[in-house]
Amino acid sequence: MSSSLWLAIGLVLIVEGLGPLVAPNGWRNMVRQLSEQQDNQLRRIGGCLVVAGIVIAYVFH
């Protein structure tokens, strides 16, 4: 894999780890609320996150 891909994976892990590190109770509540959502709602959220990530990557590339 290229070094850019490894850098991107590392940055994702850093960002994902900030929630439980800084605010574990808030993070736990957020995960609990997400787990109660219907599958279609989670798919919409995931799709929006993917599109936002693609736009950000395109803009800064």
N, C-alpha and C positions, 0 to 999 in steps of 0.2 A: 504494500500500500504506500501511497505517497505520503510525504511528511505533512502535507496540508490536511489530508484526511485524518491523520492521527492527532493533529493540532485541533481540528474541529471536534473530534470525539472527546479529547481532553477538556475542551471548553464546555461542552455539553455536560460532562460529569461535574465540573466545577459549579456550573449554574444549578444543576439538579441537586447538588449537595448543600447549597446555601440555605434552602428552606428548612430542612430538618436540623441543620446546624444552628441557625439563628433563632428560629421560632418553632420548636418541635410541637408544641400544643396546637398552634395555628395550622401547621402543616398537617398534623393528624386530623384536625377537623375538616380541612379542605379535602383530604383523601376520603374521609368518611362521606362527605357530601357528594363527591364524584362517584363513589361506589353505589350511591343510591339513585343515580341518574339512569334513565333508560338507554339501551344500546344505541338507538338512533341519535340521541342527544350527544353521547360520547363520540360518535363518529363525526358529527358536525364540529365538535370542539377540536378533535384531532385533525380534521381536514383544514380548519381555519389555522391551526398552528403550523401545519405543513406549508400552506400557502404563504403565511407570514414569513416563515423561514426561507422559502424560495425567493420571495421579494427582497428580503434583507440581504441574502447572499448575492442576488443579482445586482442590487444597488451598490454594494460595497466591493464587488469584484471588478 
